[in-house]
Amino acid sequence: MNCAVCGNLGVVGTRYCQDCGQRLPHDPPAAFVNVAAVSIGPVAPESNGAVGNGAASNGSAPWGTTQIVLGIVIVLVLLFAAAGAAAGIATLYSAQEDAVATWISVHLTAIAIIGTVWFFGLRHCQSPLSAIGLDSFSMPAKRAFLLAAAVLAASLIITSVYALLVSWWGIGFLEPPDLDSGIAFDGAAVLLTFQALALMTPITEEVFFRGFIFGGLLRRVGPRWAIIISALVFSAFHLSLGVFIPIFITGVLFAWLYWRTGSLWAAIAAHAGQNALAVGFGILG
């Protein structure tokens, strides 16, 4: 039998439909039969019968659209405040002003994101790590990280093809800007740049855009619209027309990866890999 709402095949014990995000009746066999062989991935056994623990796999995020909208507005305001404060502090270190400003801005933004997500979402949860998708996978971890590698490769290929096409067509305003090598520290201190851009940024952005926004939208609009909306917000936050399309596609891929694996760690790994490569090539270039 299929889900009574969207017709998707599923697994006995699933609390939310993995296709449309709708909550299922308390008696799951009435809507779903045991067809684990055709579900989105191997089932991780759990005491409550749910598939995985993350919001991406069971639609369990308790926050709603109002909290998401308020969170977006507040983070956007704090992002500009963080950039301004970082720029002011960085003037004290003129030798590496851009690098210092970037490092401080990343960490102030991280504090703003974690605080906002906690206030509007996680403080209402009995298991915050589970609600944000940071506790386990709905498939074997090895398979999840192989998917993350595939998503990373797809994102890099799509971004490269996009850059080549807009350059070939001469659409200058749509060309992705080059990464400024000045944002990287000199010498061994470059590790601080990687820590900020290839570790801190992927964690906090995935928590906000996939864990909070996508996770909160999943059971309300279903996975397809949750993926599209969260990717649009992710792209808009980068405030650059030149990267809007490739960042949107990357956001779609990362949200799909979170939903598919049931864990935010796979998306964080793919995001970290992409940022590390971008920073590395930016420094070398």
C-alpha positions in Angstrom: 0.0 0.0 0.0 1.0 3.6 -0.4 0.9 6.8 1.7 -2.7 8.0 1.8 -1.6 11.6 1.0 0.9 11.3 -1.8 1.1 7.6 -2.7 4.7 7.2 -1.8 5.9 3.8 -0.7 7.4 3.7 2.8 8.3 1.7 5.9 6.3 0.5 8.8 6.8 2.7 11.8 7.7 5.9 10.0 6.0 8.9 11.7 6.1 11.2 8.7 5.9 10.5 5.0 9.4 10.7 3.5 8.1 12.2 0.3 5.4 14.7 1.2 6.3 15.2 4.9 2.8 14.6 6.2 2.3 13.1 9.6 1.0 9.5 9.4 -1.7 7.9 11.5 -0.7 6.3 14.8 -1.4 2.9 13.2 1.3 3.0 10.5 0.3 -0.2 8.6 -3.0 1.5 7.6 -0.9 3.9 5.4 2.4 2.1 4.9 3.3 -1.5 4.4 6.7 -2.9 5.1 8.6 -2.2 1.9 12.0 -1.3 3.2 13.6 -2.6 0.1 12.2 0.3 -1.9 12.5 3.0 0.7 14.9 5.9 0.4 17.6 3.9 2.2 18.4 1.3 4.8 16.5 1.6 8.0 18.4 2.5 11.2 16.7 0.6 14.0 15.3 2.7 16.7 13.3 2.1 19.9 10.4 4.3 18.7 10.3 2.7 15.2 11.2 6.0 13.4 13.5 6.0 10.4 16.6 7.8 11.6 16.6 10.6 14.2 17.1 13.7 12.2 14.3 16.1 11.2 15.1 15.4 7.6 14.1 11.7 8.0 11.0 12.0 10.1 9.8 15.6 9.9 10.0 16.1 13.6 11.2 19.7 13.8 8.7 21.5 16.1 9.3 25.0 14.9 7.0 26.5 12.2 6.9 29.1 9.4 6.7 32.1 11.8 9.8 31.1 13.7 11.6 30.4 10.4 10.7 33.9 9.0 11.7 35.6 12.2 15.0 33.7 12.3 15.8 34.7 8.7 15.2 38.4 9.4 17.2 38.4 12.7 20.1 36.5 11.2 20.2 38.8 8.2 20.3 41.9 10.4 23.0 40.4 12.7 25.0 39.3 9.6 25.4 43.0 8.6 26.1 44.0 12.2 28.8 41.3 12.4 30.4 42.5 9.2 30.4 46.1 10.4 31.8 45.2 13.8 34.5 42.9 12.2 35.5 45.6 9.7 35.9 48.1 12.6 38.0 45.8 14.7 40.1 44.8 11.7 41.3 48.3 11.2 43.6 47.8 14.2 45.4 45.1 12.3 46.2 46.9 9.0 48.8 44.3 7.8 46.1 41.6 7.5 43.0 43.7 7.7 40.8 41.7 5.3 41.8 38.4 6.8 41.1 39.6 10.3 37.8 41.0 9.3 36.8 37.8 7.6 37.8 35.6 10.6 35.9 37.8 13.1 32.8 38.2 10.9 32.6 34.4 10.4 32.6 33.8 14.2 30.3 36.6 15.1 27.9 35.3 12.4 28.2 31.8 13.9 27.2 33.1 17.3 24.2 34.9 15.8 23.1 31.8 13.9 23.4 29.3 16.8 21.7 31.7 19.2 18.8 32.3 16.7 18.3 28.7 15.9 18.4 27.8 19.6 15.9 30.5 20.6 13.4 29.9 17.8 13.7 26.2 17.5 15.9 24.0 19.6 15.0 25.3 23.0 11.6 23.8 22.5 13.0 20.3 21.8 13.6 17.5 24.2 16.5 16.3 22.0 18.0 19.4 20.2 20.7 17.4 18.3 18.1 15.0 17.0 15.7 17.8 15.9 18.5 19.5 13.9 19.9 16.3 12.4 23.2 16.1 14.2 22.8 12.8 16.0 22.6 9.9 13.5 22.0 8.7 9.9 19.0 7.0 8.4 21.5 4.9 6.4 25.0 3.5 7.1 27.4 6.3 7.7 29.8 5.0 5.0 27.1 5.2 2.3 26.0 8.7 3.6 29.5 10.1 3.2 29.9 8.5 -0.3 26.7 10.4 -1.2 28.3 13.5 0.3 31.3 13.0 -2.0 29.0 12.5 -5.0 27.1 15.7 -4.1 30.4 17.6 -3.7 31.6 16.5 -7.1 28.2 17.4 -8.7 28.3 20.8 -7.1 31.8 21.5 -8.3 31.1 20.3 -11.9 27.9 22.4 -12.1 29.6 25.5 -10.7 32.5 25.1 -13.2 30.2 24.5 -16.2 28.1 27.6 -15.2 31.1 29.8 -14.9 32.4 28.6 -18.3 29.0 29.2 -20.0 28.4 32.7 -18.7 32.0 33.6 -19.6 31.6 32.2 -23.1 28.3 34.0 -23.6 29.8 37.2 -22.2 27.3 37.8 -19.5 29.6 39.6 -17.2 27.1 40.4 -14.4 26.4 36.7 -13.9 30.0 35.6 -13.7 31.0 34.3 -10.2 33.5 36.7 -8.6 37.0 35.5 -7.9 37.8 34.7 -4.2 40.0 37.5 -2.8 43.3 36.0 -1.6 43.5 38.8 0.8 41.0 37.2 3.1 43.6 34.5 3.9 46.2 34.9 6.7 49.9 34.7 5.8 52.1 31.8 6.7 51.0 29.1 9.2 48.1 31.4 10.3 46.4 30.4 7.1 45.1 27.5 9.1 42.8 30.0 10.9 41.3 30.9 7.5 40.6 27.3 6.8 39.2 26.9 10.3 36.8 29.8 9.7 35.8 29.2 6.1 36.1 25.4 5.7 34.9 24.4 9.2 33.0 27.0 11.1 31.1 28.4 8.1 29.9 25.0 6.8 28.7 23.9 10.3 26.8 27.1 11.0 25.3 27.5 7.5 24.1 23.9 7.4 22.6 24.2 10.9 20.7 27.3 9.7 19.7 26.7 6.1 19.3 22.9 6.1 18.7 22.0 9.8 16.5 25.0 10.8 14.9 26.2 7.6 14.6 23.0 5.5 13.9 20.9 8.6 11.1 23.3 9.8 9.5 23.4 6.3 9.7 19.7 5.6 6.5 18.5 7.2 4.6 21.7 6.2 5.3 21.9 2.5 6.9 18.5 1.7 10.5 17.8 0.7 10.4 19.3 -2.8 9.2 22.7 -1.8 11.3 22.6 1.4 14.4 22.0 -0.7 13.6 24.8 -3.2 12.7 27.4 -0.6 15.7 26.7 1.7 18.0 26.8 -1.4 16.5 30.1 -2.5 17.1 31.6 1.0 20.6 30.1 1.0 21.4 31.7 -2.4 19.9 35.1 -1.5 22.0 35.3 1.7 25.2 35.3 -0.4 24.2 38.8 -1.8 25.8 38.3 -5.2 24.0 37.9 -8.5 27.0 36.2 -9.9 26.7 33.2 -7.6 22.9 33.2 -7.2 22.3 30.3 -9.7 25.2 28.0 -8.7 24.6 28.6 -5.0 21.0 27.8 -5.5 21.8 24.5 -7.2 24.3 23.8 -4.5 21.7 24.5 -1.9 19.3 22.1 -3.6 22.0 19.4 -3.6 22.9 19.9 0.1 19.2 19.9 1.2 18.6 16.8 -0.8 21.6 15.2 0.8 20.3 16.0 4.3 16.9 14.6 3.5 18.3 11.5 1.9 20.8 10.6 4.6 18.8 11.8 7.6 21.8 13.6 9.0 23.3 17.1 8.8 26.8 15.7 9.0 26.8 14.5 5.4 25.8 18.0 4.2 28.4 19.6 6.5 31.1 17.3 5.0 30.1 18.2 1.4 30.0 21.9 2.3 33.3 21.8 4.1 35.0 20.1 1.1 33.6 22.7 -1.3 34.8 25.6 0.9 38.2 24.1 1.5 38.8 23.7 -2.2 37.6 27.2 -2.9 39.9 28.7 -0.3 42.8 26.6 -1.4 42.4 27.6 -5.1 41.8 31.2 -4.1 45.1 31.3 -2.2 47.1 29.5 -4.9 45.5 31.6 -7.6 
